[in-house]
Amino acid sequence: MIKKSASITLFLVSLILGVALSQKPFYCQAPEPEATLNTDGLTLKMVQILTRHGDRTPLYSTLKPTMNTWDCNLGWLMVSSLNNVPGAATDVDRLFRKVYMPNREYFPGNCSDGQLTSLGFQQHLQLGQSLRQLYVDKYELLPSELSVDAASTIWIRSTDVPRTIQSVQGHLTALFPPTTVASGSGIPIININTMDSYYENMTPNPTLCPELAILIANTTTTPEWEEFITNTTQLKKDVMETLGISVFPGWSSLMDLFFATQCHDFPLPEGITQDMVTQVYEAAYWQYQYQLSFPMIARLGMSTFLEEVVDNIRAFVNGTSSVKYIVFSGHDDSVGPFTNLFGLMKEWPPYASHVELELWADQKNNYFLQFKFNGQSYTLNGCEDVMCPIDSFFEVAYSILVPNYADACSNSTMAF
């Protein structure tokens, strides 16, 4: 018998993260989930969760020798299996470890760019633990252990990116802590569904929708955009001179570098001040939200993903699906554009951001939906309360969805 216990580890993770993140920028970690509001007489039936991955290394480097050294100790053990069928794994007798070679990477050290860090994995352990307290202990949506029957009622999807896959692994490890595994019984398997990036709709995808790229480009011809360029010209010059770079990487890349640095208590690049960091963030966020403020950009970017979410609810309500716990593991470009559809994006989505769409029912099988984002419940436009009657939510969702999506995505004359 092999005994595995995670409770003490998860408690320590929560304690350590609480101290470590107390003085960090908001970007470093989203608030934890909170209890649902107005649940008297209701039973939780289903939940869909959209998350951003946890803390990671930056995606941009100045390639200067003075860059901070990033050493990562979050490993990834792998095995290929010819027996790719449902059920426990009984043919695993060797594991392989993926190792990034020290000082052969984008940054000094042994980390790849955009790699999930140990802190990022711990953030999703903490998120999974908080969700377990809600959906296992408090609302009893899920059983305490992941049995074969329970596994058939959960469904997991991730973008095909290592940091999102590892993040949802942390989430599920804490949601269903490993239990005693009898020798010879095999290792339990949870499928993580992915798709080719060409078809990925968990983020706005101009490859799927060419019209989206045209509309985004058109935003750079407006008077508001020209004013933004004028207002940020001096900041752009100052930051580039301070960093010693000749090619501007974009505001979001600079924001990402500075915030990722601060999330690990590394020193900022020499000459970069906190005031510069704040101004860079404000420029990055303005650009981000400005493009999403155009309704057709916002709707085309996330319409098919929202449609999947709505279809999942309808399938459960109609009794054609028994799946009651669905997780989508994505990026800031998943959480931000999705919450923006409902007018809820007020800042750049922090690491480990999370959205919960909870489906509740009363004793007469009247269904309600509560929309929760980073620890808060929201009353959506078109709903009279945080506990929104499901037909009202469907009306809200269908007002956002783009009809004849394929035609709309090939319409080069579409207005904003």
Buried (B, 14 or more C-beta within 10 A) or exposed (E): EEEEEBEEBBEEBBEEBEEBBEEBBEBBBBBBBBEBBEBEEBEBBBBBBBBBBBBBBBBBBBEEEEBBEBEBEBEBEEEEEEEEEEEEBEEEEEEEEEEBEEEEBBBBBBBBBBBBBEBBBBBBBBBBBBBBBBBBEEBEBBEEEBEEEBBEBBBBBBBEBBBBBBBBBBBBBBBBBBBEBEEEEEEBBBEBEBEEEEEBBBBBBBEBBEBBEBBBEBBEEEEEBEEBEEEBEEBBEBBBEBBEBEEEBEBBBBBBBBBBBBBBEEEBBEEBEEEBBEBBBBBBBBBBBBBBEBEBBBBBBBBBBBBBBBEBBEBBBEEEBEBBBBBBBBBBBBBBBBBBBBEBBEBBBBBBBBBBBBBBBEEEEEBBBBBBBBBEBBBBEBBEBBBBBBEBBBEBBEEBBBEEBEEBBEBEEBEE
